[in-house]
Amino acid sequence: FFILSVVNFNLTLFNFQEMASLTPRVLIKLLQTMDTNIKVRGEYRSVLLQVISIVPALAGSELWPNQGFFIKVSDSSHSTYVSLKNEDNELILSNKLGLGQFFYVDKLEAGTPVPVMVGVRPISGRHPFVGNPKDLMQMLVP
């Protein structure tokens, strides 16, 4: 929310924005509720995650990411690879979503070879990686 103050006849606008913080284990809940109408964080809230790796999904011999991107996301305790909807790939190409960045996501949908994020909304700014997340893919492999 915004607070407007008058100091020595100067108008100053302060933007007090909540510091985003990751919620451990919310990534597992997102995966468990994939392809359902259940909202992990309540009826109106989205899940906060952090980008910790971006890999272009290449097809054939072309070096341009014509198949989108695989994005490793973290909730600070766990991580896994997901992908973006085709229309959201521009977030990576235009540098609006990058390494260390926090973002909100509404839900995950089943996809091949990885789940697809729906309702991605980046938060400006880059941050050091938070926590020491365990890779869910490595936990599934014996």
C-alpha angles and dihedrals in degrees: 000000000000130000120197117203135181115219119172090341091302118123113224125186117207121193110203104194122181112248106245115236129188121240113222117234094013090115091063090051090050090053092046092053094044113142093011131104092240113121112216096207100036135279098305106021130091130211121260117222137165129230110235101165139014122197123180114235103227128191122199121336097322117114094207114097095246093158097052126246140300108225122195108214130190138200089193094261102049137022138192141165120264134163137226129244110261092254090054096055087090088071088070096039092051092045093243090125118039147144115314093014123136118222140171122239127189099205148322127253125201112264141164123280093355136009118275122234118230125200100016115185116176121215112219118251136049124250138190112267111276122226129341102281121201113229107243091205091059091047090057095051113081 
